[in-house]
Amino acid sequence: MIHHILYGEGAQTITHVPPVRVSSATYVIEDLWVDDGDASRVLASGSATLDSVSASVDVASGRSQGDHYKVSIDGTTGFSIGGRYWLSENSQGETIEAAQIKTDDYLKSKHDLLGDYTTAATLQGMELTASFPSATANDEDVLIEQRKFRVVWEYTINGVKTKPQEQIQLVRYDQADLDVADALNIARTIFPDLDGLVRSKSQTLENWAAMAARLLRGQLLQRLNGQTPEEFLMGPRGAEAVAFKLMVIAAQNGFSPGDVVPADFLAEMRNELNGVWESMTRNRAGQETVDLTRSGDQATGAESKAFRPMNFLGL
């Protein structure tokens, strides 16, 4: 996992979700450009903050119930959409991510529950958080140098001390700056039934859209000279690129609207994606055209450009 810290935004929270709920944890944030053993390598350290929210299950919930996503609890104060929580009873437990909350009634998970739980079960916060220091987040030299950082969490699970580490990167823009919501609106217009089909795989369309944006960002990273993928993908055309990438992912999973054959839908969405790419990269030397220089008396005096056949991001 890579935590993206936005340049110039001051101290920012980083979050870690352990495999099970732990009672306490510590963290150390390090500058990997500094030699190990040098005191300046450690930017911040201390006790991680554990989400303390807790509620009791007040109606039996789980696989044997009609709604496999629903967890009925006696209070929802402190719970939030997207939060990760630990649902447990005796020696059984599992992580759930909140997709829907009805005040003081129930919480619905993004994924169907794996076990069954009685009114003896509890739902508790499990996310660990720490703060990335503002001085480093606001340092332009750090951004220009593309310095690398890491956070090392430490906690104990079943008597075993665990030290997972995660990368941290200072960026000018983040994937969250992309208008994924706009891309979702486009996708739902093209394929209205896709939400339900994705849900049948115990997933969400929002997660698929985030994956599409992440894949585009990664594939563009080495292709853009002097421009970040986030800058490239923002705006209406960027939203369309993410939407059509999402459609390609859907078609690759065998989904297509109405009576359209998935293979035909895949070909159509790839063409649409290529069209967006062409419109976004037109007149960008080296991305859409190849520069040619005069090699003999028959060539023109100025540089010419020959069309480079498109192969959009390997799709």
CORSUL-V642946 format. One record per run of one state. SS is the DSSP state (H for helix, E for strand, - for the rest). FROM is the first residue (numbers start at 1). LEN is the number of residues. If there is no record, write none. Layout:
BEGIN
ss = [SS/SS]
from = [FROM/FROM]
len = [LEN/LEN]
END
This chain:
BEGIN
ss = [-/E/-/E/-/E/-/H/E/-/E/-/E/-/E/-/E/-/E/-/E/-/E/-/E/-/E/-/E/-/H/-/H/-/E/-/E/-/E/-/H/-/H/-/H/-/H/-/H/-/H/-/H/-/E/-/E/-/E/-/H/-]
from = [1/2/7/12/18/26/32/39/42/48/49/51/54/58/61/63/70/74/84/90/92/103/106/110/116/118/122/126/127/133/134/138/140/146/148/158/160/163/165/172/175/178/180/191/194/200/205/221/229/234/236/253/262/282/285/286/289/293/304/308/312/315]
len = [1/5/5/6/8/6/7/3/6/1/2/3/4/3/2/7/4/10/6/2/11/3/4/6/2/4/4/1/6/1/4/2/6/2/10/2/3/2/7/3/3/2/11/3/6/5/16/8/5/2/17/9/20/3/1/3/4/11/4/4/3/1]
END
